[in-house]
């Protein structure tokens, strides 16, 4: 693509992003997913200061509540950065991770993601990514806390202190409960997106019917114009000037109608294209949340096994 064509494509994408067409059935005070915006704050830890990213050491026993207070001195919000951890997670799910080098820090990913102001690496605009992000359950901290506590439970042998076992058991139970809640939220988000997709698909299909009707009207006008022009071209000497004048007026009227129909056809095409993109947004929200729910479910299953093993060890110590 030449530089000139690239600029043209950029302008077209930017204009489309600034003037979205939304279905009338969806509450305009909400985003495409039908949910109000939910700003989430995600602490990232201290990852600057060297060429290799540094990530905080959380220890072995902690909860999702303590993880935020244990992190480093830098945090950012979606409102400030226009991108949160769940959005980065959605990029990974969508295949961005395959295009990025291993070991990239979170802000390196953000920088790569925001390289194009209009169209991001995953094929969605910044506005669309914000919609996706706001309606994707952020499970990063919960998964980190749960996996860490599982590892702690796995490392505790039969000879481990009772206090360590008891503390780990309580923390693991709390993290399992948190994971179950977030799993339900992710499934709820996916269900909402499926319902919204159904509504948008209905709007798109209705617009396609309108589009086909407009094409039929255009064809009819063109046919009438062709017939009238033939009458003028093949007019014999018996056709009076008044008759010719009347035909010309009819042609002029039809040409105006044709321009109006062509404009309506272009508008309809834009609506259909916009509906198609909105459907893709909902599909991404569904995919992100179902992936999050599946990941949480796998971690919860593993955590429950460790909880059972840990409680057996605790009971054995109490009986001695």
C-alpha positions, 0 to 999 in steps of 0.5 A: 500500500502506498503512503497516499493510500495509507493516509486515505485508509487512515482518514476513512477509518478515523471518520468511521470511528468518530461517527458510529451508527448504533442500533436504535434498540440498544440503550444509547447511554450504554456501550455496544454491550448494553452495560455502563462503563466500568473503570478498573484500576490495575496495579502493575508493580515496578517494571521500569529501571532496567532493560528486563522487566521486573515483576513484584514478588508476592510471596506465598500466602496472599489474597486478591485483596492483599495483592494490590497493596503488595505491588510496586509504586506505579499504577494506572487506570483505564481512563488515563491509559485508555487500556486496562489489563483485561484489554491486554488479556483480550489481545493475547486471546485474540492472537497478539501474543503470537506477534510479540517477542517473549518477555515483553513487559506490560507497558511494552505491550501497551506501546505496541498495541497503541501504535496506530491511533485509529486501528489497533493490532487486533483489528478494532478501533480504540473505541471498540477496544474500550467497549470490549475491555469494559465488558471483559471480566478482569481475572488477572489478579485472581488467577495470579493469587489463586495459582500462587496459593495452589503452589504454596499448598502443593509445597507443604509436606506432612511435616509442615507446621500446622499454622502454615497449613491452616493459614494456607487453607484459609487463603486458598478458600478465600481465593476459590470463592473470589474465583467463583464470583468472577467466573459467574461475572464472566459468564454473565458478560458472555450471556449479555453479549450474546443477547446484544449480538442477537439484537444487532444481527436482527437490525443488520438483517432488517437493514439488508431487506431495506438495502435490497428494496432500495436496489429494486427501486433503483433498477425500476427508475433506471428502466423507466429512464431508459424507456423515456430516453428511447422515446426522445431518441426515436421520436417521430415528426408527429411528437409535439414539442409539448409532448417532448417537453413533458418527457424531459420533465419526467426524465428530470424528475426520475434523475433526481429520484435516482440521486436520492435512492443512490444516497439512501443505498450508500447510507444503508451500506454504511449501516450494514457495515457498522452492524457487522463491526458491532457483531464482531465486537460482541463476538470478541466480548463473548470469546474473552469472557468464555476463555476467562471463565474456562481458565478460572474453572480449571484453576478452581478445580486444581485448587479444590484438589489441593484444598482437600489434600491440605485439609487431610494433612491438617486433620492428621496433625490435629489427631496426633 
